[in-house]
């Protein structure tokens, strides 16, 4: 993972320097580095040389292993395997010199078979099936007969007991079980947990699936910024600059933009053109996150959306605000909390916490709901609103968080802009505090190696698809009812 992350970070840096970098140019860069003996620095702090590699015969070329288990050596998977879209072959009787077995395919397969055999350093096991599931007999590959003609090898029939077969069959019901990954690198995980502080994203991810928390918030697998997230970041930047310049302009009338030009103001805010220019600057600054078509489409769409948004709220915005406030070192029930708040609107000591959201506001209804029989833990946005109030109420300031507001920058299908304000109750605070404490205790106990088992969970399917699960646990009746 560290090797992958190091390579990934290098590619991100190069695409940031050159947004139009394509694969051919990147490979040329790798070739140049190799020719000049230039390497990327990397310090490995952990590792494990014990494991099982699942490889194809082609993929095993150039590798050697102490033990090799060569499975599925049946005629149907080797010389008699059907080859769809393999092209047209002339009938055998057209040319006397060409026969069905002289097209070179058997010899090519034989060489590939030899490659697989010679991957073993000390121990080689070759196996094949005798029968299909329906009881029909299967034929071993002709290559096994060729080996036995020249070498006396021990042949053993394998019988599988009913309990082992039943255990295997249970693995087929993958959508009804929770996958568990290997618990490794304890020292590395402990070092991460020593400096871990709970934020609302980590809390939401853990409640959705412990594996999602493990991969995204703890070991932080490398992932690129996609079109939607980078567009959202551009919008956030433009809004932050809009209010910062408003604050600076109230103190200094000679505030200038990035081109050194004096700003013009409307109702105390920079002009619409200045607002759009900040959005455009950020988009161009992070051009590498978009394809050419995506960039053009998002740029045009963003200018239109922000222009209408500016016109709608220009004369109703609260000007007494704090922006991008990082709050740390807050401890609630023994759990350290942190959070970054987009905007705080003040009415004396009373605070309305504003969080900007992109996307269609009509698609967020479920996320805004408090716990109910359909959503046991409540929606992500509801929990975020309560989490922010808990954060502010325990911050060393005499502020009082009275509400949380989600400001949707994009309109719905009816071209309507929406702001949705939630007022937090003591009952809400009690529920989320309990969620924070429960999740924190589970994280400290390293209870994040087993997934949620939901059929639509990306991370559970990721583990199953890539054969990373070391165990699969059935979902209990109580969990199914929940």
NUMARSE-41799 format. One record per residue (C-alpha): x, y, z. Coordinates in steps of 0.02 Angstrom, whole numbers. Layout:
X,Y,Z
X,Y,Z
...
//
This chain:
X,Y,Z
0,0,0
143,119,39
227,80,-128
63,111,-218
33,273,-123
208,336,-163
183,304,-348
9,379,-344
70,539,-258
206,557,-390
78,543,-531
-34,671,-445
111,793,-432
155,771,-616
-25,795,-675
-38,949,-565
114,1022,-651
51,971,-822
-140,947,-827
-130,884,-1006
-8,744,-963
-61,585,-1052
-11,403,-1027
119,406,-1166
208,556,-1088
202,475,-916
283,316,-981
419,420,-1064
450,501,-896
466,330,-813
586,274,-951
692,430,-926
699,404,-738
748,223,-763
886,266,-887
957,394,-765
939,277,-615
819,396,-529
701,318,-403
558,379,-294
603,383,-108
504,263,0
522,201,178
433,37,215
384,23,397
293,-143,389
266,-294,280
226,-480,272
312,-608,161
191,-749,206
40,-770,96
-44,-856,-50
-35,-786,-226
-177,-830,-345
-106,-820,-520
-145,-874,-698
-15,-973,-795
21,-817,-899
35,-707,-744
159,-826,-660
295,-801,-790
461,-749,-713
407,-793,-535
456,-937,-422
373,-1006,-265
418,-1139,-138
247,-1222,-159
144,-1221,-318
-33,-1291,-328
-80,-1312,-512
-270,-1333,-511
-406,-1366,-640
-295,-1462,-761
-440,-1532,-865
-452,-1546,-1053
-599,-1426,-1051
-492,-1287,-979
-338,-1323,-1087
-332,-1405,-1258
-522,-1421,-1279
-569,-1252,-1213
-684,-1157,-1331
-609,-1000,-1405
-747,-878,-1450
-703,-746,-1581
-545,-843,-1621
-558,-807,-1806
-597,-918,-1956
-502,-1079,-1993
-494,-1165,-2160
-568,-1341,-2166
-439,-1480,-2148
-465,-1546,-2326
-422,-1384,-2418
-234,-1399,-2397
-154,-1569,-2376
-12,-1494,-2278
-127,-1419,-2146
-214,-1527,-2018
-319,-1487,-1866
-177,-1517,-1746
-40,-1427,-1844
-95,-1249,-1816
28,-1228,-1673
-104,-1205,-1538
-63,-1367,-1446
123,-1329,-1445
87,-1153,-1381
-21,-1225,-1241
114,-1353,-1201
242,-1215,-1179
122,-1119,-1066
91,-1278,-966
279,-1299,-947
294,-1120,-883
167,-1157,-747
254,-1318,-695
425,-1237,-679
367,-1102,-557
393,-1225,-412
557,-1219,-317
527,-1374,-210
347,-1437,-208
225,-1455,-353
45,-1518,-342
-59,-1545,-500
-246,-1576,-481
-398,-1599,-592
-583,-1635,-570
-656,-1806,-609
-840,-1755,-616
-949,-1602,-645
-1078,-1546,-518
-1212,-1638,-616
-1113,-1803,-606
-1047,-1805,-784
-869,-1867,-801
-728,-1746,-842
-572,-1782,-943
-398,-1736,-878
-285,-1636,-992
-179,-1732,-1117
-26,-1648,-1041
-49,-1752,-883
-44,-1911,-988
113,-1848,-1074
197,-1822,-906
145,-1994,-840
212,-2077,-999
387,-2017,-955
386,-2004,-764
323,-2114,-624
227,-1994,-513
116,-2032,-365
-69,-2009,-401
-192,-1984,-259
-381,-1975,-262
-451,-1836,-153
-615,-1861,-61
-701,-1710,17
-804,-1739,173
-980,-1671,188
-937,-1536,317
-799,-1461,208
-915,-1462,57
-1054,-1379,158
-932,-1245,217
-880,-1212,38
-1061,-1201,-20
-1096,-1072,115
-965,-958,36
-1074,-945,-119
-1203,-841,-26
-1090,-690,-27
-1229,-560,-19
-1290,-632,145
-1127,-629,241
-1005,-505,314
-829,-519,243
-683,-512,365
-508,-462,310
-344,-516,388
-294,-430,550
-115,-381,512
13,-247,550
-48,-215,728
95,-99,770
62,8,617
-125,19,658
-87,64,839
25,206,781
-118,273,674
-244,261,815
-129,355,935
-158,515,838
-334,479,778
-471,605,820
-653,574,781
-733,683,647
-906,670,572
-844,591,409
-758,450,503
-913,425,611
-1028,417,460
-912,298,367
-898,179,514
-1086,173,539
-1108,133,354
-974,-1,352
-823,-30,466
-721,-81,313
-758,88,232
-688,174,386
-535,59,385
-491,91,203
-539,275,189
-507,351,360
-377,241,443
-252,173,316
-312,300,186
-294,207,23
-245,325,-120
-391,389,-221
-400,525,-353
-511,677,-344
-650,649,-467
-750,773,-570
-888,797,-441
-776,822,-288
-660,944,-376
-809,1043,-441
-874,1051,-262
-705,1111,-201
-706,1249,-333
-876,1308,-275
-821,1306,-92
-666,1408,-134
-767,1539,-228
-889,1558,-83
-749,1571,44
-665,1708,-58
-830,1799,-78
-853,1817,110
-669,1846,148
-662,1990,25
-823,2057,100
-740,2057,271
-579,2137,204
-678,2267,107
-770,2323,262
-601,2364,340
-505,2422,187
-586,2501,35
-430,2473,-71
-440,2284,-79
-377,2216,-247
-408,2056,-342
-276,1933,-405
-239,2044,-555
-204,2194,-445
-367,2280,-492
-472,2370,-361
-629,2272,-318
-803,2337,-347
-938,2294,-221
-1125,2264,-213
-1211,2269,-44
-1040,2249,36
-993,2097,-68
-873,2086,-216
-958,2094,-385
-1031,1943,-470
-889,1946,-597
-760,1935,-458
-856,1790,-380
-857,1695,-546
-673,1735,-577
-623,1650,-413
-720,1496,-465
-635,1496,-635
-462,1519,-557
-483,1367,-444
-551,1261,-587
-401,1303,-697
-282,1279,-551
-346,1099,-533
-371,1064,-716
-291,892,-700
-444,821,-612
-554,837,-767
-555,771,-943
-564,904,-1078
-752,879,-1100
-786,874,-913
-689,1034,-885
-784,1131,-1018
-952,1066,-958
-921,1099,-773
-849,1271,-806
-1002,1327,-904
-1122,1246,-780
-1034,1320,-628
-1036,1496,-699
-1223,1484,-730
-1264,1407,-560
-1157,1529,-459
-1221,1679,-555
-1402,1637,-512
-1354,1592,-334
-1270,1762,-312
-1422,1854,-377
-1540,1760,-262
-1448,1783,-96
-1347,1943,-119
-1462,2051,-13
-1503,1920,119
-1331,1854,171
-1278,1876,352
-1116,1977,351
-1061,1934,528
-976,1769,494
-824,1661,533
-756,1558,388
-673,1388,372
-656,1369,559
-551,1220,616
-602,1158,788
-489,1033,877
-448,970,1051
-630,952,1100
-659,801,1214
-832,730,1244
-855,575,1354
-670,539,1335
-675,549,1145
-568,681,1056
-668,769,921
-623,885,778
-711,965,631
-695,1097,496
-847,1210,477
-880,1301,314
-961,1454,391
-1028,1516,559
-1163,1650,555
-1181,1753,714
-1328,1839,797
-1243,1899,954
-1177,1741,1038
-1299,1630,945
-1225,1533,799
-1301,1457,643
-1179,1328,569
-1183,1331,379
-1121,1186,273
-1115,1205,84
-1178,1060,-20
-1171,1029,-207
-1293,914,-295
-1481,911,-313
-1560,960,-145
-1711,849,-179
-1596,696,-173
-1545,729,7
-1711,700,96
-1660,532,171
-1494,603,231
-1582,740,329
-1696,624,428
-1674,586,613
-1672,403,669
-1831,308,626
-1882,127,593
-1817,140,414
-1653,227,458
-1592,159,624
-1444,277,645
-1519,428,557
-1460,512,397
-1282,572,369
-1331,757,356
-1437,748,515
-1291,670,608
-1173,801,538
-1286,941,602
-1293,864,777
-1105,829,778
-1067,1012,739
-1178,1071,881
-1090,951,1002
-923,1017,938
-969,1199,964
-1057,1174,1131
-897,1096,1200
-779,1221,1118
-692,1344,1235
-797,1490,1174
-957,1565,1242
-1047,1530,1078
-1215,1443,1075
-1254,1337,922
-1441,1357,893
-1456,1278,720
-1367,1196,574
-1405,1244,396
-1367,1153,234
-1348,1278,93
-1370,1192,-76
-1273,1285,-209
-1353,1192,-354
-1540,1207,-389
-1662,1063,-401
-1747,1009,-562
-1868,1156,-546
-1720,1278,-541
-1757,1315,-358
-1617,1352,-234
-1640,1282,-59
-1572,1309,115
-1626,1178,243
-1607,1224,426
-1611,1095,566
-1642,1136,749
-1558,1011,863
-1649,938,1014
-1572,868,1175
-1633,697,1119
-1535,715,956
-1378,760,1054
-1397,609,1166
-1415,491,1018
-1262,555,926
-1155,561,1084
-1197,377,1110
-1151,340,929
-985,431,949
-940,337,1108
-992,167,1037
-896,190,875
-743,258,966
-736,107,1081
-751,-12,933
-613,78,839
-496,72,989
-533,-115,1002
-482,-135,817
-660,-187,774
-652,-133,592
-595,-287,498
-771,-355,467
-888,-271,342
-1073,-234,350
-1122,-371,226
-1248,-262,133
-1263,-313,-51
-1243,-133,-110
-1088,-96,-5
-942,-51,-116
-808,-99,11
-883,-269,55
-896,-310,-129
-718,-246,-154
-654,-369,-23
-755,-515,-92
-713,-482,-275
-526,-471,-240
-525,-627,-129
-465,-527,21
-586,-605,145
-512,-729,268
-685,-769,340
-868,-739,301
-994,-718,441
-1180,-749,424
-1295,-603,464
-1400,-644,617
-1589,-634,619
-1580,-481,732
-1469,-391,607
-1583,-437,462
-1733,-366,555
-1638,-204,587
//
